[in-house]
Amino acid sequence: MNGFILVNKESGVSSNFVVQHIKKKIKAKKVGHLGTLDPLASGLLILAINRATKFSSYFLESDKSYDVEVEFGTSTDTDDSTGNIIYQSNNYPSKLSIKNELENFIGESLQVPPFFSALKYKGKPLYKYAREGEFITKPPRKILITKIESLDFDSKICSFKIYCSKGTYIRSIARDLGERLGCGAHMKSLTRISQGNFNISNAKRASDILEGDIISIEDAFKNLEKIKIEYNDEKKFINGVTIPNFDFKDARYRIFNKNNNFVGIGEIKKNNLKHKQLV
Protein backbone atom coordinates (compact mmCIF):
# COMPACT_ATOMS: atom_id res chain seq x y z
CA MET A 1 0.00 0.00 0.00
CA ASN A 2 2.42 2.63 -1.30
CA GLY A 3 1.46 5.42 -3.66
CA PHE A 4 -0.62 8.56 -4.04
CA ILE A 5 -4.26 9.47 -3.48
CA LEU A 6 -5.99 12.38 -5.22
CA VAL A 7 -8.52 14.07 -2.94
CA ASN A 8 -11.02 16.72 -4.00
CA LYS A 9 -10.89 18.70 -0.75
CA GLU A 10 -14.00 20.53 0.30
CA SER A 11 -13.92 24.13 1.51
CA GLY A 12 -14.05 24.52 5.29
CA VAL A 13 -11.71 21.70 6.33
CA SER A 14 -7.96 21.79 6.81
CA SER A 15 -5.49 19.79 4.75
CA ASN A 16 -4.29 18.10 7.95
CA PHE A 17 -7.86 17.02 8.76
CA VAL A 18 -8.01 15.27 5.36
CA VAL A 19 -4.63 13.62 5.98
CA GLN A 20 -5.74 12.22 9.35
CA HIS A 21 -9.11 11.10 7.95
CA ILE A 22 -7.51 9.14 5.09
CA LYS A 23 -4.79 7.72 7.34
CA LYS A 24 -7.41 6.28 9.67
CA LYS A 25 -9.73 5.18 6.88
CA ILE A 26 -7.21 3.09 4.92
CA LYS A 27 -5.11 2.21 8.00
CA ALA A 28 -1.87 3.58 6.55
CA LYS A 29 1.29 3.99 8.63
CA LYS A 30 2.36 7.22 6.94
CA VAL A 31 0.31 9.83 5.07
CA GLY A 32 1.40 13.31 4.06
CA HIS A 33 0.05 15.99 1.74
CA LEU A 34 2.09 17.34 -1.16
CA GLY A 35 1.25 21.02 -0.83
CA THR A 36 -1.30 22.37 1.63
CA LEU A 37 -4.60 24.04 0.80
CA ASP A 38 -6.01 26.67 3.17
CA PRO A 39 -9.27 25.64 4.90
CA LEU A 40 -11.16 28.12 2.68
CA ALA A 41 -9.72 26.58 -0.50
CA SER A 42 -11.05 23.49 -2.24
CA GLY A 43 -9.85 21.20 -4.97
CA LEU A 44 -6.93 18.89 -5.66
CA LEU A 45 -4.99 17.72 -2.60
CA ILE A 46 -2.37 15.04 -3.32
CA LEU A 47 -1.61 12.62 -0.50
CA ALA A 48 1.47 10.39 -0.34
CA ILE A 49 0.94 7.00 1.31
CA ASN A 50 3.70 5.09 3.17
CA ARG A 51 6.87 4.74 1.02
CA ALA A 52 5.53 7.29 -1.48
CA THR A 53 6.23 10.01 1.10
CA LYS A 54 9.90 9.71 0.09
CA PHE A 55 8.92 11.07 -3.34
CA SER A 56 7.06 14.11 -1.99
CA SER A 57 9.66 16.65 -3.08
CA TYR A 58 9.02 15.89 -6.77
CA PHE A 59 5.44 17.12 -6.45
CA LEU A 60 6.06 19.92 -3.95
CA GLU A 61 8.27 21.47 -6.63
CA SER A 62 5.66 21.15 -9.38
CA ASP A 63 3.57 23.87 -11.04
CA LYS A 64 -0.10 24.31 -10.17
CA SER A 65 -3.28 25.82 -11.61
CA TYR A 66 -6.26 27.32 -9.82
CA ASP A 67 -9.74 28.70 -10.42
CA VAL A 68 -9.92 31.97 -8.50
CA GLU A 69 -12.61 34.43 -7.44
CA VAL A 70 -11.54 37.92 -6.31
CA GLU A 71 -13.90 40.40 -4.67
CA PHE A 72 -13.12 44.11 -5.13
CA GLY A 73 -13.84 46.94 -2.75
CA THR A 74 -12.78 45.16 0.45
CA SER A 75 -9.34 44.28 1.80
CA THR A 76 -8.87 41.94 4.78
CA ASP A 77 -5.99 41.14 7.12
CA THR A 78 -5.84 37.55 5.80
CA ASP A 79 -6.20 38.61 2.12
CA ASP A 80 -9.21 36.29 1.84
CA SER A 81 -12.87 36.24 2.88
CA THR A 82 -12.13 34.72 6.31
CA GLY A 83 -10.32 37.79 7.63
CA ASN A 84 -11.20 41.07 9.31
CA ILE A 85 -11.95 44.00 7.00
CA ILE A 86 -9.15 46.58 7.01
CA TYR A 87 -10.16 48.71 4.01
CA GLN A 88 -13.32 49.39 2.00
CA SER A 89 -14.05 51.30 -1.20
CA ASN A 90 -16.94 51.78 -3.64
CA ASN A 91 -14.52 52.47 -6.49
CA TYR A 92 -14.96 49.26 -8.50
CA PRO A 93 -12.73 48.65 -11.55
CA SER A 94 -13.82 47.85 -15.09
CA LYS A 95 -13.27 44.45 -16.70
CA LEU A 96 -10.74 46.01 -19.09
CA SER A 97 -8.68 47.54 -16.26
CA ILE A 98 -8.73 44.19 -14.42
CA LYS A 99 -7.58 42.38 -17.58
CA ASN A 100 -4.77 44.85 -18.19
CA GLU A 101 -3.55 44.66 -14.61
CA LEU A 102 -3.72 40.86 -14.46
CA GLU A 103 -1.54 40.66 -17.56
CA ASN A 104 1.16 42.52 -15.63
CA PHE A 105 1.38 39.57 -13.21
CA ILE A 106 2.42 37.19 -16.00
CA GLY A 107 6.10 36.29 -15.93
CA GLU A 108 8.64 36.21 -13.13
CA SER A 109 8.22 38.57 -10.19
CA LEU A 110 8.77 39.00 -6.46
CA GLN A 111 5.81 38.39 -4.17
CA VAL A 112 5.32 39.31 -0.51
CA PRO A 113 3.63 36.38 1.31
CA PRO A 114 0.45 36.99 3.37
CA PHE A 115 0.74 37.73 7.10
CA PHE A 116 -1.44 34.67 7.68
CA SER A 117 0.64 31.85 6.20
CA ALA A 118 2.44 28.69 7.29
CA LEU A 119 5.83 30.22 6.52
CA LYS A 120 7.95 30.38 9.65
CA TYR A 121 9.79 33.14 11.49
CA LYS A 122 12.11 32.02 14.29
CA GLY A 123 10.54 28.56 14.06
CA LYS A 124 6.97 29.79 14.48
CA PRO A 125 4.34 30.01 11.67
CA LEU A 126 3.44 33.55 10.60
CA TYR A 127 -0.28 32.92 11.16
CA LYS A 128 0.37 32.32 14.87
CA TYR A 129 2.08 35.70 15.17
CA ALA A 130 -0.78 37.33 13.23
CA ARG A 131 -3.43 35.79 15.49
CA GLU A 132 -1.59 37.36 18.42
CA GLY A 133 -1.67 40.75 16.68
CA GLU A 134 1.96 40.73 15.50
CA PHE A 135 2.23 40.99 11.73
CA ILE A 136 5.58 39.73 10.43
CA THR A 137 6.63 40.72 6.90
CA LYS A 138 8.75 38.10 5.16
CA PRO A 139 11.10 39.11 2.33
CA PRO A 140 9.57 38.90 -1.19
CA ARG A 141 9.95 35.54 -2.91
CA LYS A 142 10.46 34.83 -6.59
CA ILE A 143 7.39 33.36 -8.32
CA LEU A 144 6.40 32.63 -11.90
CA ILE A 145 2.95 33.10 -13.41
CA THR A 146 2.83 31.40 -16.81
CA LYS A 147 -0.76 32.07 -17.84
CA ILE A 148 -3.99 33.77 -16.72
CA GLU A 149 -7.13 33.00 -18.71
CA SER A 150 -10.96 32.71 -18.65
CA LEU A 151 -11.43 36.13 -17.07
CA ASP A 152 -15.01 37.01 -16.16
CA PHE A 153 -16.35 39.98 -14.20
CA ASP A 154 -19.77 40.60 -12.71
CA SER A 155 -20.54 43.49 -10.36
CA LYS A 156 -17.60 43.49 -7.91
CA ILE A 157 -16.39 39.89 -8.35
CA CYS A 158 -14.01 38.63 -11.02
CA SER A 159 -13.01 35.05 -11.76
CA PHE A 160 -10.07 33.64 -13.71
CA LYS A 161 -7.81 30.61 -14.06
CA ILE A 162 -4.15 31.02 -13.13
CA TYR A 163 -1.13 28.81 -13.85
CA CYS A 164 1.78 29.35 -11.47
CA SER A 165 4.96 28.04 -9.89
CA LYS A 166 5.34 26.52 -6.45
CA GLY A 167 5.31 29.01 -3.59
CA THR A 168 2.79 31.33 -5.24
CA TYR A 169 0.17 32.73 -2.87
CA ILE A 170 -3.06 33.42 -4.74
CA ARG A 171 -4.25 35.48 -1.78
CA SER A 172 -1.30 37.78 -2.38
CA ILE A 173 -2.27 38.05 -6.06
CA ALA A 174 -5.76 39.19 -4.99
CA ARG A 175 -4.32 41.66 -2.47
CA ASP A 176 -1.83 43.13 -4.94
CA LEU A 177 -4.46 43.32 -7.70
CA GLY A 178 -6.71 45.39 -5.44
CA GLU A 179 -3.82 47.67 -4.47
CA ARG A 180 -2.79 48.24 -8.09
CA LEU A 181 -6.37 49.08 -9.07
CA GLY A 182 -6.72 51.39 -6.07
CA CYS A 183 -9.89 49.78 -4.71
CA GLY A 184 -8.75 47.00 -2.40
CA ALA A 185 -9.55 43.31 -2.96
CA HIS A 186 -9.44 39.91 -1.35
CA MET A 187 -9.64 36.30 -2.50
CA LYS A 188 -13.25 35.13 -2.28
CA SER A 189 -12.71 31.50 -3.30
CA LEU A 190 -9.97 29.21 -4.59
CA THR A 191 -10.02 25.78 -6.23
CA ARG A 192 -6.84 23.92 -7.14
CA ILE A 193 -7.36 22.31 -10.55
CA SER A 194 -3.99 20.68 -11.23
CA GLN A 195 -0.59 19.99 -9.73
CA GLY A 196 2.19 18.52 -11.83
CA ASN A 197 0.73 15.59 -13.80
CA PHE A 198 -2.38 15.28 -11.64
CA ASN A 199 -5.79 16.86 -12.26
CA ILE A 200 -8.90 17.37 -10.16
CA SER A 201 -10.90 15.38 -12.72
CA ASN A 202 -9.31 12.22 -11.29
CA ALA A 203 -9.83 13.17 -7.63
CA LYS A 204 -12.52 11.98 -5.20
CA ARG A 205 -14.02 13.45 -2.06
CA ALA A 206 -12.30 12.19 1.11
CA SER A 207 -15.46 10.36 2.19
CA ASP A 208 -15.42 8.32 -1.05
CA ILE A 209 -11.75 7.31 -1.01
CA LEU A 210 -10.93 3.60 -0.82
CA GLU A 211 -7.64 1.71 -0.70
CA GLY A 212 -8.14 0.82 -4.37
CA ASP A 213 -7.83 4.51 -5.29
CA ILE A 214 -4.10 4.53 -4.52
CA ILE A 215 -1.99 5.36 -7.59
CA SER A 216 1.25 3.37 -7.55
CA ILE A 217 4.56 5.25 -7.34
CA GLU A 218 5.49 3.86 -10.75
CA ASP A 219 2.28 5.10 -12.38
CA ALA A 220 2.60 8.51 -10.74
CA PHE A 221 5.77 9.07 -12.75
CA LYS A 222 4.51 7.86 -16.13
CA ASN A 223 5.57 11.19 -17.61
CA LEU A 224 9.19 10.01 -17.24
CA GLU A 225 10.75 7.67 -19.80
CA LYS A 226 11.58 4.12 -18.73
CA ILE A 227 15.04 2.54 -18.58
CA LYS A 228 15.71 -1.14 -17.79
CA ILE A 229 19.08 -1.99 -16.20
CA GLU A 230 20.98 -5.27 -15.75
CA TYR A 231 21.52 -7.01 -12.41
CA ASN A 232 25.05 -5.67 -11.77
CA ASP A 233 23.95 -2.14 -12.60
CA GLU A 234 20.94 -2.52 -10.32
CA LYS A 235 23.23 -3.19 -7.35
CA LYS A 236 25.31 -0.12 -8.20
CA PHE A 237 22.19 2.00 -8.69
CA ILE A 238 20.77 0.98 -5.30
CA ASN A 239 24.10 1.69 -3.59
CA GLY A 240 24.36 5.17 -5.10
CA VAL A 241 27.22 4.35 -7.46
CA THR A 242 27.34 6.39 -10.67
CA ILE A 243 26.92 4.13 -13.72
CA PRO A 244 28.58 5.31 -16.97
CA ASN A 245 27.78 4.83 -20.66
CA PHE A 246 24.06 5.52 -20.84
CA ASP A 247 23.35 7.01 -24.25
CA PHE A 248 20.28 9.00 -23.22
CA LYS A 249 19.60 12.71 -22.99
CA ASP A 250 20.14 14.44 -19.65
CA ALA A 251 16.89 13.97 -17.70
CA ARG A 252 15.18 11.97 -14.97
CA TYR A 253 13.95 8.45 -15.72
CA ARG A 254 11.94 5.60 -14.22
CA ILE A 255 14.41 2.78 -13.55
CA PHE A 256 13.39 -0.88 -13.76
CA ASN A 257 15.45 -4.01 -13.09
CA LYS A 258 15.92 -7.00 -15.36
CA ASN A 259 12.65 -8.53 -14.07
CA ASN A 260 10.77 -5.33 -14.95
CA ASN A 261 10.31 -4.32 -11.31
CA PHE A 262 10.30 -0.60 -10.57
CA VAL A 263 13.45 0.35 -8.63
CA GLY A 264 13.23 4.12 -8.38
CA ILE A 265 13.90 7.46 -10.06
CA GLY A 266 17.29 8.01 -11.66
CA GLU A 267 18.94 10.94 -13.34
CA ILE A 268 21.28 10.94 -16.31
CA LYS A 269 23.90 13.65 -16.68
CA LYS A 270 26.51 13.44 -19.44
CA ASN A 271 25.65 9.76 -20.04
CA ASN A 272 26.11 8.89 -16.35
CA LEU A 273 23.20 7.41 -14.38
CA LYS A 274 22.72 7.84 -10.64
CA HIS A 275 19.71 7.30 -8.41
CA LYS A 276 17.65 10.22 -7.15
CA GLN A 277 15.11 8.26 -5.10
CA LEU A 278 14.72 4.55 -4.45
CA VAL A 279 11.43 2.77 -3.88
N, C-alpha and C positions, 0 to 999 in steps of 0.2 A: 504494500500500500504506500507507494512513493510516487509523487507527481504533483499536478496542479489542479485546482478547482476554480472555476470561473463563477463568481457570485454576482448577481444583480442586486446590489445593496439598496435597500429602501432608505429614503430620507428619514431622519429622526433617530437613527441608531448609530453608534460608534463603530469604527472598523474593528476595534478590539472586541466589542460585543459579538460581532459576526465570527471572528476568529475563535472565541471561546465556545460559541454555539456549535460550530462545525467540528471543533476538536472533540467535544462531548458526544456529538451525534454519530460520528463515524469511528469514535474511540481511537483517535490517532495519538501517538506519543508527542509529536511536534507539529505545530501549525503556525505559520507566520504569514502576514500579508506583504505584498510586494508593492507598497506605495499606498499610504493611508488616504482615506477620503474623510473629510469633515463630517460630523453628524448631519448637518444640513444637506450635504451632497448625496447624490444617488449614483447608481450605475456600476460599471465594471470594477470589481475588487478581486484581484488575483490572489489566491491563497496557495502557499507551498506546503506540501504534506510530507512529513518525515524527512527522508534523505534529499528530497527536492529543495529543502531550505538552503542547502549548500549552493544552489544555483540562483539564489535570490538576486544577487548583484547584477546578473545579466538583464533582468527585467526592471530593476530599480533604475537602471541607466537608460531605459528605453523611452522613446517619444510617446506622447499621449495626445488624444483629441477629446474635446468636450463640447456639449451643447450648453450654452450659457444664456441666462436672462439677467439683464442689468436694469435696475430701476433708477431713473434720474430724479433729481430734486431733493434727495436725502442722502447724507453721509452718516455712517455709523462708526463706532470705535472698533468694531470687528471687521469692517469693510463688507459685511453681509447683513442679511435681514434679521439675524439673531441678536445684533448688538444694540447699544444705546444710541439714540440719534444725537449727533454732535453738530450738524449743520443742515439747514433746509433752505430751499429756493423754489420759486415758481417760474424760474427762467429755463424752460425746457428747450432742448436743442432740436434742430430739424434732422430728418433722416440723412440728408446730404452731409451735414456737418459731422454727424456720427460716423458715417462711412469714411469721410476724409480723415478723421482723426484716428479711426481704427487702423487704417492703412499705414499710419505712421508707426504702429506697433510692430509691423512685419519686419523681420530681420533680427539681427543681434542687438541686444541692449542690456542696460543694467537696471535691475529691479530691486526696490526696497521691500523686504518681506513685511507682512502684516504684524502688528503688535501682538495679536492673538495667533500664535503659530507654535508648532512643536519644536522649532529651532531652539537651541539651548544657549544660555548665557551663564557662565560660571557653573555649568552642570545642571541648570534648572531651566525648564521650558519657558519660553517667553510668555505663553498664555497664563502661567501661574503668577508671573510678575504683574501682568496686566490686570488679572482678577483682584490683585492686592492694591491696584491703583498706581503701579509703577510701570511706565511704558518705556521699554527698552528698544532703541533703534539699532538694528543690525546693519552692517555695511551692505551696500547694494551688491547683488549677485548677477552674474552674467546669465542671460536666458536667450532662447531663440524661438521666435514665432515664425513658423514657415508658411502658414496660410490662415486667413480668416474669410469665411464664406457664409452664404445663406442668411444675410442680414435682413431682419424685419423690424419694423418699429410701429408701435401702436400706442398713442397717448404718451405716457411717460416711461414705457418699458420697451427695451429693444432686446432682440434675441439674435444669436449668431453661433456658428460653429468655429472653434479655434483649434489649430494644430500646433503643438508646442513641445519644447524640450523638457527634460526632467528638471525639477526645482522651480518650475513656473507656478506662481500663485495667481490663480484667476481672480481671486478677491482683490489683489493688488492691481490687476488690469482694470477692474471695475472702478476702483478708487481713483486711479490715475486718469482714466477716461473722463470721469466726472470733474476732476480738477482741471484738465486741459480744456474742457468745454465750459468751465466756469459756472457749473450748476450743481456740483456735487452728485455722487452716485454710489450705489452699493450693489453687490451681487445678490440678486433675488433668488436664483436657483442655479444648480450646477449638476450636470449628468456626465459622467465619464463614459465615452463611447468606445474608445480603443486604447490599448497599451501594447506597444510592440506588435507582435503577430496576433494578439488576441482581440476579439471584438465582443461587444455586449450582446450581439445576436446569438452567441453561443453560451451565454450565461443564464443561470437559473436563480430564483429567489432562494435565500438560505433555507427556508422551510421545506423546499422541494429537493434539496441536494441529497444524493445518495452516494454510497461508496463507489458505485459504478460510474459516477460522473468524473472520477479522477482521470486526468490526462497524463499519460506516462511522460517521464522526463525526456525520453527519446522523441516522442511525438511533439513535444513542446518546442523542440528545436528543428522541426522539419524544414525550416527555411535555410538551414545550413547543409552544405553538401556532405555526402557520406564517403568515408575512407575506411577500407578494411586493411588491417595490419596482421602480419604473421606472428606466430607464437613468441619468438625471441624479441621482436619489436614490442609486443604487448607488455612483456616484463619490464623492458626499458621505459616504456610509456608510463606504466603504473608507478615506477620508482623515480619518475621525474628526470630521466636521462634524455638529453636531446638526441633525436634520431635524424641523421642526415639523408640526403638524396631523395627527397620527395619532390617530384616535378609537378607541383601544383602552385597556383597563385597564392600570394600572401593573404591569408584569411583564417577564420575559425571554421572548424569542421566537426561533424559527428564522427567519432572513432568507434569502429566495431572490430572485434577479434575474428580469428579465423572461423569460429563457429557462428558468426553473425550475431554475437551478443554485444549489446551496447556497453562501451567501456567508459566513455566520458567525452568531454569537449576538449579538442586540441587546437593548437594554433600553429600555422606554418609561417615562418619568416625566412626568406632567402633559402628556400628548399629544406629547411630544418623544422622538424616537428617536435613539439613539446606539449605536455598536457597543461590545460588551464583549470579543469575541474573533473575529478573522477566521480563516477557513480558510487 
